[in-house]
Structure formats: structure tokens, C-alpha cells
Amino acid sequence: MKLEEKYENLKKYIEKLGSAVVAFSGGVDSTFLAKVCYDVLKDRCVAITATSSTYPQREFKEAQELAKEIGIRHRVIRSEELEIEGFSKNPIDRCYYCKSELFSKLKNVAEEEGIEHVLDGTNYDDTGDFRPGRRAARELGVKSPLLECGFTKNDIREMSKILGLPTWNKPAYACLSSRFPYGEEITDEKLSMVDKAEEYLLKLGFVGFRVRHHGDIARIELDPRQIDIMLDESVRKNVVSKLKEIGFKYVALDLEGYRTGSMNEAVAELINDVR
């Protein structure tokens, strides 16, 4: 199906909903969904951003700016994952706990607003990865228009560019909890270490990367095209010095480079059991 057809189908799908609450992080997918919802539904939709210790302040500020640029009404709620029983122990299905909490709060907002539907930005490509949060969406009746209309990540980026959204080429982002190996306890202090480390790499001009937290070790995954930049003597020394100042004892560069879901590689068999 051509992209234009998918786009028209998406608008028809959203129009049939009548009204919607959009889970809005300011990422590529949710920004595109919020834009289409606003274009179709106008004041019958609202974007909701949930702040927490796993959601960097820089991302929150960008979400606020994007909502203002789109024109959609924007509400902010608090959803603190570390207060959810079992979440901080970082089990394989950690995202299920997080999404159950988030979607339950979004449904409450929808009820307050007199809105029937809650939407998230899951797309077709997400079906190829381990996404325990999808179970929470199904249980709570959250709809995924981009998935149901067959939008891939590339489709969303291409259509976002056509619509003039600045997120069309924004690097993929996942909450800071994804930086920890399953089973390693997640704490405010550790989240802050990862956040500060990634903030520093952003300031150096790196894009499309992750700083994975392995106890005393920071494992940096970079876009392979930027590995040579990191190996520059002065850059390497500055990064090591800064990350040790933040609290890491050792700083390692993953030669395989950045890839989504790298923490799943070590527990592939267990994930298959959970599926």
C-alpha cells in the first residue's frame, strides 16, 4: 500500500474514534500521531505526557515545545515507575508494569475529559521486538492506530517530513530503564548517572547512541559511523574523565555499535518463554 493511502486510512480511522487521548512522549511516533489526531479531531483530542525519573528533562521540554507547535492541548501527569511494586527489580517484563501504570492513568484522564479512547504510538516495526508493554495495552483497551494502519518507522519519518514535523529525523529514544541488564536493580542514583552521561555525549555532538549501565561499567553503544570520533585521543580522554566523575569506574566502547534491544541479547531464551 502506498504511503498516501496509509495516511488517508489513518485519518479515517482517527475520525471514526471521535475523540482521543494520546500518550505523548515527544518521540517520532507519538509526535506524528498527535499531529494527525489534532488535524482530524481538533479540540476533541488531548496529548498527555507522563514525567518520571526515567524520562529526561530534556525530552520533557522538547515534548512541551512540540505540543505547542502542533497546537494540540497538552496535559502533564506524574507516573513514577520506581514506586511500582516489582519495577525496580528490573524483571524481563519490566515494561509491562510501567505501561500498566501509565495506561491506567491515561484512562483516568480520558474519563475526566469525557473521552472514550486512549491511543499510543506503537508502529508495525515494533511487532518484531520484545515489547511486554503491548500486553498492558491489550488488557486496558489502548488502541495503536499506527500499527493498525500498517505504518512502519520509515513511513512515519517520511510522512513527518512531509508534514513539516521537526521529529522526522529524530533518533529513536527509549526510557532510561532500558539501559540496565535485566535483574540489575534500578535506582534514582543509577538513572541519574545514565542521564548525565548521555547528556554529556549529546553535548559532544554524538547522536543515536546509548550508555548502558553494568554496575561499575559504562558500556557506550555508538552509531558505527561515529566510533572513529570517540577514538580521537582528546575526545576519548574527556569522555572517560567525565563518566568517571559521574560515578562509573570503567568506561567501555561496544565495537558492535548501537542497536535497539541489545539488553535482550543475553536473555533471548528467557524472553521466548515470556512471549
Order of alpha helices (4+ residues) and beta strands (2+ residues): alpha-beta-alpha-beta-alpha-beta-alpha-beta-alpha-alpha-alpha-alpha-beta-beta-alpha-alpha-beta-alpha
